[in-house]
Amino acid sequence: MQDQVSVQESQLLAAIDLGSNSFHMVVSSVEQGELRPIDIMSEKVQLAAGLGDDNILSVEAQQRGIDCLSRFAQRIIDLPRSAVKVVGTNALREAQNSSDFIDQAEKLLDVPLEIIAGREEARLIYLGVAHTLADDHGNRLVVDIGGGSTEFIIGERFEPIELESLHMGCVSYTRDFFPQGEISAKAFRQAQTAAMRELLSIQDTYCTRGWNSAVGASGTIKAVRNACVHLGYCDDGISRDALLRLRDYILQYQHVDEIDIEVVKPERRQVLPAGLAVLCALFESLNIRHMAYSDGALREGLLYDMAGRLRHEDVRERTINALSKRYHLDEEHADRVEQTALLLWAQSKSDWQLTDELNYNMLSWAARTHEIGLTIAHSQFHKHSAYLLHNSDLPGFSQRNQQLLAFLVRGHRRKFPKDELKQLPKSQQEKATQLCILLRLAVILRRSRSTTRLPAFELEASERKLSLSFPSGWLEQHPLTCADLEYETEYLKSIDYKLRLS
């Protein structure tokens, strides 16, 4: 694809992670399949601190984020848009008005902002950590304490085995247990107990699975490691004894502004007691004796995920293939629908401006998964298919792309789903409609499930018009297809598209 070529020629990739506590950006060069960071930027935005009890993100918090992104935008201005990946995490997942911030950010960066699910965040964190560690055998536990959520992963080498994201973080727990920065032993116990309650949901599964080593990532664990080493509590990493000694040291203070640890930045000290309470809870609940630290995290995982896609190692392909196996799809029929849909795409992509690689991929994946709902029931199976796609954990997919995939599958037959279309971002609705039309036509042409080759049909597309032509006499010889296409002309009229048959 054209976009992919431009990325390979530029040899630069940029990943931006809009965390609940900090915004991070890393720009790396791609050299012989390896990534070499050439620029790193990080700012404490504390987006989660702007979330009220009603989960409305304050104007002030949004402005802090936009101010930060304005600086990031200058750094990436000369990169191809396809070489930049921007993701949002827990604060933007939770905010009821996240679309307000997303619209401003996308306008500023000229790049889609993808909100990723907690388990997808965990997968990318593991990918970033795994690439910074020795390629050892045996399970490893990876933990990342963020501003609003904490991710837990058990994996071996580069493959995650268990993925989980829990609702506890250094910013949200600061707000809940250490308001105005006040520190007390009682508040610390309450925060630790709350975290241990959250950990109950994974405790048995993770401890049964087991691991040979534990590794922490990102700012909270880095700050705790640095503090423990600086104070002489341990030589490297974080031991359980060092963690408890640091807890006692912090509890000497009555306010976060009083914390005096030279190697911990002032802005990190504001959330250190809460982050420390979460870390103490997971050491106790998961019986951790020692935790190493890794510089790799979500943003590095994003870069390696992007680099993998350049080498055609796309985890989304594995996800779609896994769905096919899990729901016992008729893969041969799905392949025929996919080939037909992509042939229709090839004939309409220029006129409808669908040349972007994502459009090609989304149409392909929708064609291959449109029948997964048959596992539940034949009646209304397109709705079942959409439900499964919308609510499953799909590694590699952002929430927005998962929503788009579910929409395409929901709309592949019968009445066009206007209400579901309105739930997509406005900027996405026109192309989503056009991709859905192509899938609908492909399903109609392959309805008989015959292995017989289709005739050499031609599709011409203009703004809201399509002309589908077949060899002379073919439609008359295939009355079911002809009837289905005539019904389709009526369905498309309801969305102001005109289909002409010949």
ABEGO torsion letter per residue (X at the ends): XAAAAAAAAAGBBBBBBBBAABBBBBBBBBBGGBBBBABBBBBBAGAAAABBAAGBBBAAAAAAAAAAAAAAAAAAAABBAAABBBBBBAAAAABAAAAAAAAAAAAAAGBBBBBBBAAAAAAAAAAAAAAABBBBBEBBBBBBBBAABBBBBBBBEABBABBBBBBBBAAAAAAAABBGGBBBAAAAAAAAAAAAAAAAAAAAAAAAAEBABBBBBEAAAAAAAAAAAAAGABABEBBAAAAAAAAAAAAABABAAABBBAABBAAAAAAAAAAAAAAAAAAAAAGBABBBBBABBAAAAAAAAAAAAAAGBBAAAAAAAAAAAAAGBBAAAAAAAAAAAAAAAAAAAAAAGAABAAAAAAAAAAAAAAAAAAAABABGAAAAAAAAAAABBBBGBBAAAAAAAAAAAAAABEBBBAAAAAABBAAAAAAAAAAAAAAAAAAAAAAAGBABBBBBBBBBBBAABBBBBBBBGAAAABAAAAAAAAAAAAAAAAAGBBBBBX
